[in-house]
Amino acid sequence: MVRPLSRRHLASYAGARRVASVLQPGIRIATLTVSICKPHSRGRLPRGSPHGGAFRCAALLAQDGGAVSLTDLTLTELAAALARKQTSAREITDAFLDRIEKADSTLHAFTEVYAADARAIADGADRTRSADLPHGKLLGLPTAIKDLCDIKDRVGTTGSRMWAERRATETSATVERLLAAGMVPLGKLHMVEFAFGGWGTNPLMGAPRNPWDLAVHRCAGGSSSGTGVAVAARLAPAGIGSDTGGSVRIPSAFNGLIGLKVTFGRISLHGTGLLSWTLDSIGPMGRSVEDCALLLQTLAGPDVRDPATLHQPADDFVAAVGRPVKGMRVALPDADQLPAFMHAGVVAAWQQAARTFEQLGAVVETVRLPDWYFDLSVPAGTIIASEAFSLHRGWIEDERQPIGPVVRQRVLNAKHFPPAAYAETLRDMHQRRRIFAQWLHPFDAVLLPTVAIPAISLTEIEEMSPIPGYLTRPANYLGLCGLAMPSGFVDGLPVSIQIVGKPYAEATVLALGKAFQDATGFNSRKPDLAALGL
């Protein structure tokens, strides 16, 4: 059985961090010992559960116009249902775990599912809510985590078979803050090895399957491939990804999600598996702009263990989604500047999005980006490869280690760079950031497509193609933030726009995104998974 944690420990940040110890059986918390319960028989709740009785197997919630599945609700909607006591954290958690059990053997989103732990934490959240003490909106809500955010004493692979048995020695700041908010971790999610790839493939750990086409194994986008699949397939209401050159935005585009690439330094990278210490960022992925704002509000903030976070401005991201967008100036790059490999359907959806923003009252101005803007994908790659080689040089050249050949080659490419290439690229980056800040100054955001094409089959992928990150890498290089969101569908597959903002202007891109979301409703579409029994 699980012994209840005291309300005092659940009420404070420090106490809530101790709730993380439910993931570590036998750890002592003050004078309490926490042990993990075994999964109970399906359909019944443990005796003494605050919501008692039999589990509502249908996992449905009554709403105006009929019943809706709990797993179809967004994180924000689930929070409202909990606040109204229409459901419980345990019921929500069980609903998602049931869906994972039915679908993940096909979709391959999770590296590990924390079923017993999730139920134990959900039960504790329900006890806290039943006490009617102050608590945050996220208490008792499930999430899933990309497998580069460490949890102490748990396996953390960073997408590599080489680390299939690696046990983390610390817990990442991201997981600490999610647990401090009372969230329920459903498990860890697959990713591209070392987070170095945009298609979402992983030959040794397996590539997650894009849920929008069960007949063909299509790419899920990388490197946060598992997060994209899990959230799109309603195996989790929202999840955590990371973005070094597009790894939140690309899988969000391919899977029809909303994904926020935050400014470098907005969210602590402590305890996170790094690809590039210059460009890495953690970001939320969800099915609504409100969900991304809610998660960002929880994750953002200073952390003395990551000095890059110490000088960020404070903001109320949840309130930002309600800001009016009338009069905001949105830069629309000349279509002639886009690469030749753009899919016509992606371009059409992007241009229609611009018209939508005009209808919403934004001032959309056709402009020419600096001629070098899209060329920035190359120097961004130089920085990523150089820093990845520095981080992984202890094993990347060891052919005995089970490392995927494509990722190995991407990292090893840095060995052949000219001696001064890395230093010169960093110097040029700072100069370009100053120049682009002046160019961007009159505008609130830039509107771009996220990825040039819809998701393709794994058999069509050319691993060295620049396509997946071509439109996303410049924002990382220039230190910007950006919000990817669905802008339509081409042959049943989602396509996406990205709203690119100034450094630390997440509130602005969230406000623009919310207005577009409400005007279009593309985020509410879901893949047909009836073949999986869902």
N, C-alpha and C positions, 0 to 999 in steps of 0.2 A: 504494500500500500504506500501511498504518498502522504506524508504528514503535512498538514497545512503550514504554510509559511505565515509568520506573524504579519498583521496588517502594517505595522510600522516599517518592516523591511520592504513591503511591496509599495509603500507610499512614496519613498524617496528615491532619488537617482542612485545613491550609493546602495541602498537596499535592493533596488531593482536589479542592479548589476549582480548582486548575489544570487538572484533568481537564475542567472546563467549557470549556476552550479548544478541545477537540475539536469544539465547535460553531462555532468560528471558524477556518476553514482558514488555515493559514500562520502562526498566532500562535506565537511562540517561548516555550517553557516552560523556564526555566533554560537548559540547553544542548541541549534537545531541540526539534525542529521537528515539529509534528503536521500531517499533511495527511489529508484525508478520502478514503477509498477509494470507488471506484465500486461500486454494487450488484453483487454477484456473480450469476452465473446461478442461477436458482431450482433448489434441490435439491442444490447442492454447496457445501461450505464452503471458504474460502480455504486454500491450502496452508500448513501450519504452524499451523493452528488447534489449540488445546490439546485440543479434543474430536474433531477430525479426522473423516475419512470422510464419508459421505453424510448429509445432513440427514434426520432421521426425518420423512418427509412427513406421516405421520398425526398427529404431535405428540401422542402418547399416552404416558401414564405408568402403569406397572403398579401397581395397588394391590390390597388385599384385596378380593375380590369381582369383580375384572375391571379393565379399563383405563379410565382417565379422561383426557379431553382436558386438555392443559396450560392451555388458556384457561378451563376451568371451575374451576380451582383459585384459591383466594383468595391474596392477597399473602403471608399468613402460611404457607399451605400450600406455595406456590412456594419460599419461603425455606427451609422444611424439606427440600424435595426437592433444592434446590441443596446444602444442608449435607450431605445423604446421598449426594451425587454421583450422583443418579438422572437428572439432566438437566443442561443447561448454560444459562448466560445467553443464549447465542446461539440455542439451540433455542427457548427461551421467547420471546425477542424476535421471531424469525422467525414463530412461531406466531401472535402477536398482529398482526404486520404483514400476514400472509397474510389474517387475518380482516378487518382494516381494508380491504385491497384488495378483498375480495369484498362488503363490506356498506356501506362509508361513502358510496358514491355514492347510496345510498338513504337512509341514516340521517342523513347530513350533520352528523356530530359534530365533525369536524376542520376547522380553517382551514388547517392545514399539517401534513404528515406528514414527520418527520425520518428517513426510512428508512435512508439510508446512514449518517447520524450515529449512529443507534440501534445499528446493527450494529457499527460501529466501537467504540462504548463497551462494548457487550456482549462483544466479543472481548477488550477490555482487562480487563474484569471476570473473564472466564474465566482469563486468564493470571494474574491476582492470586490467584484461588482455587486454581489449580493449584500455587502456591508454598507453600500451607499456612501462610501468615502470618496473624496476627490481622486480622480484618476485621469489619465490621458485618453485620447480618442482611440489610440491603437491597441489598448489593452485587450488581449485575447484574440487579436486578428492574426491570421496566418500569413507567412511570407516564405520565400525560398531564396537561397543564397548561392551566387556563383562560387565555384570551388577554388577561388583564390583569396577569399576572406576566411582567415583561419579561426578555428574554435579550439581552444586548448584541449589537448589529449584526444582530439578527434582527427581522423584521417583528412589530410588536405593534399590534393594531388596537383593543383594548378594545371590540370588537364594533361598531366604526363603519367604514362604507365610507369615510368621510372620511380615515381613517388606514390605508387599504389598502396604502400604500407607506411608512408611517412605520417608521423603523429605530430601535430602542431604543438609548439611549446608556449604559445600565447594566444590570446583571443584578439581578433582585429577590432579596431575602434568601431567599424561599421556594425559588427555583430553585437558589441557591447551596447551600442546605442539602441539597436533594435530590441534587444532583450530588456534594456532599461525602460523602454516604452511599453513593455509587456507583450511584445509580439511573440507569436508561436512559430518557431522555425520548423518547416515541414521537411527540410533536408537540404542537401547540397546539389548543385546543378552542373552538368557537363559544360565544357568550354573547349575552345581551340587550345592546343598545347602551348603553355607559357603565354597565352593570350595573344599570340602572334599569327593572326590570319583573319581575313574578312569574310570568307565563304561559309565558315562554320564546320569545316571538315576536321576529322581527327582519326587517322587510320588505325591507331592502336587502342584508343578508348571508345571509338565509335562516334559517328556523327548523328546528332539528334535529327529527327524527321520533321520537316515543316508540316504542320497539321492542316494546311489549306489544300493539300492534295495527297490523299491516302493511296492513290493509285500509282503515283510516281514519287520516288524518294528525292525530294527537292531540298535545296540548301536552306538552312535555317538562318544563315548569317552569323558572322563571328565578330569578336570572339565569344560574346555572351550568348552562344547558341542555345544552351539549355534553358536559360532564362526566357529567351524569346519564345521557345516552344511551350514551356510550362505555363506561362501567363496566357498565351494565345489559346491554348487548349483547355483553359480553365482548370489546370492542375494546381494553380496557386492564383490568388487574386492579384498579386503584384510580386515583383522580385527585384533582386539587386544584380546589376551588371557593372562592367567597367569599360572605360572609353579612352583609348590611347591614340587611335586614328579613326575611330568610328564605331567601336565595338559595343556601344549601347544603341547608337542610331541605326546601324546596318541591320542587326537582327530585329529591331523594332520595325524597320521598313519592310523586311521580308515577311514578317508575321502579323502585320496590321496593328501594331501597338504604338503607344506613346512612350517615348524614351527621352530622358533628359541628360544631356552631356553638360555637366557643371563646369564652372571655371576651375582651373587647377588651383588647389589650395582651399576650395570651398568645403570639401569633406576629407577628413583625415585618412591618410594611407597607412597608418600604423597597423602592423599585423596583416598587411595585404601583400600577396605575391606580386612583385613588380615586374613589369616589362621595360618601362622607361621612367626613371625618376623625374624626368623633365616634363613628360606629357601625360602620364597616367592620371585618371580620375575615376572615382566611383560614381555611379548614377542609378537612379530608380527607373524601373520599367513597369508600366501598368496599362490599364485599359481606360484611364481617364486622366485628364490634366490635373484634376483635383487630387488623385492618388499620388501623382508625382510630387505635387506641392506638399502634401501631407508627409510623405517620406523624406523629402528634402528638409522640411522643418525639423524633423527628428535627427537627421544625420549631419546637418551642417553645424559648424561652430568650431571654435578654437580647440586645439589639442596640443598640449605642450610637447607631446611625443612626435609631433609633426610640425616643425616650425613654419612650414608654408601656410598653415591654417591660422596663424596668429594675428594677421592684419586684415582679415576680411571684414567688410561692413555687415552689420546686422540687418535683417529684413524679415518681414512677415510674409512668407511665401503663400500661406493659406489664404490670407486676405488679398493677396495680389491677383488671384484668379478672378476676382470680381471687379477689377479695375476696368474702366471704360477704355476702349481702343480708338474711339473716334478722334481723329486728328493725329494719331500716331503715323510717323513717316516710315514706310517700308520700301526698301530698295529692291527693285526687281532687275536682276542682271539681264543684259541683252542676250537673247536666246542664241545668237551667233557665237557667243563665247563658250557655250556648253560643248562637251566633247562629241566627236562624231558617232560614238557608240551609244548615244542616248536612244532609248526605246521611245517611239512616237507616243505611246500611251502614257508614259511617265511625263513627257513634256506637256501633253495636253492637260493632264491632271494638275500639273504645276501652274500652268497658265490660267486654268479655271480657278485655282486657289487664289491667285492674284485678284481675279474679278470678285471673288467672294469677300476678300478683305476690303476691296473698294466699296462693296455693298454694305459692309459693316461700319463704314465711315473712316477707315484708314486712308491715308494718302499714299498711294502706290506710285512710285516714280521709276520709270525705266532708266537704267544707268549702265555704265560700263565699269566692270570691276577692273582693278589694276591688271595689266596684261599678264602679270606673273602669278595671279591668284591660284589658278588650278595647277600651275607648275609646282606649287608648294608641297604637293604630295611626295615629290622626290626628296627634298631636304628633310621632310618629316621622317621619311623612311631611313635616311642616313642616321638621324638621331636615335630612332627606335632600335635599329640593328646594332649600332655602336654600344648603346647602353645595355641591350640584351646580351651582347657578347661579353661585356664586362661582368654582368650578373651570372651568366651561365658558363663561363669559360672553363670552370672546373670539371665539367662533364660533357660539354657539347661536342668535343672532339673525340670522345671515347666511344668508339663504334660498338662496344659491348653494351652500352646503355640503351634501353628501349626508348628511343626518341624518334618521332616521325621524320622521315627523310626530308620532306618539304620544309618543315619548321627548322630542322637542323641546318639546312642550306640557307634559309633566310638569316639565321643568326651568324653563320660562318661567313656570309658575304661581307661582314664588317672587317674581317681580316684583310681584305683586299682593298679597302679604302686607302687613299693617300694618307700619309702620316698626319697631316694637318686638317684633314677633311672635317673631322668632328668639331674641332675648336672653331674653324672658320664657319661651319654651319650654325653653331650657336651664336656667333657674333652677328652673322647675317640675320638670324631669327630675331634678335633684339632690335635690329635696325628696321626690319620689315614690320615688326609690331608697332613701332612708333609711326611709321608711314601709314599703315592701315588704320591706326587709331584716328589719324587726322582725316582720312578718307571717310571713315564711318561716322565721324562726329555729328553730321547733320541728321543722321537717321536713327531710328529706334531699333531697326532690325533689317536683316537681309533675308529675302525669301529665295530658297533654292530647292531643287529636288534633293532627296536624301541619297538614293542609289539610282544609277542610270537605267536599271532594268528590273523587272520582277524576278522572283526567285526562279532559278533554273535547276534542272536535274543534276544530280551528282555526276552523271556521266558526261555532262556538257562542261564541267568546270575545268578551266585552265588555271592551275594554282598560282602561276606567276603573273596572271592578268592584273592590271591595275584597277579594273572596274569597280570592285566593291567599295574601296576606300577613296576613290578618286575625288568624289565630291565632299567627303567628310574630313579628310586629313587636314586641309587648310585651317579649319577652325581650331584644331589642337595646336598646330604650329603657331597660330596667331594669338593663342591664349584666350579664345572666345568661349562663350557658352552657346548651346543650341538645343532646340526641342524638335525631335522627329515625331511626326504624326501622320496617320493614314490620310491620303488625299483622294482615294478612289480605288477602283479595281480594274484590272486588265485580264480578261479571260479567267475570271474567278480568283485571281491572285492580287493581294494588296500592293499598292504603290504608295509612295510617301513624299511629303515635303519636310524640309527642316527650316525652322525659324532661327536664324543665327543672330545672336546678340552680343553686345559689348561685354568685356570682362565684368563679372559680378552683376550682370543684368538679368539674372534668372527670373526675377519678378516680372520683367517686361515680356520676356518670351512666353512665360506661363500665361500672362494676361491675353496676349495675342492668340496663344494656342487654345485657351478656353473659349474665346469668342468663335474661333474657327470650328472647334469641336461642336459647339452648340448649334452652329449654323448648318453643319453638314451631317453629323451623326455617323460618320464612317467608323468611329471607334466602337460603336455598338454591334457591328457585324461580327459574326463568329463562324468558325469553320464547322463543317458538318462532320461529326465524328460518330454518326449512327453505326457505322461498320464496326466500331469498337465497343458497341453496347452502351453508348452515351447519348 
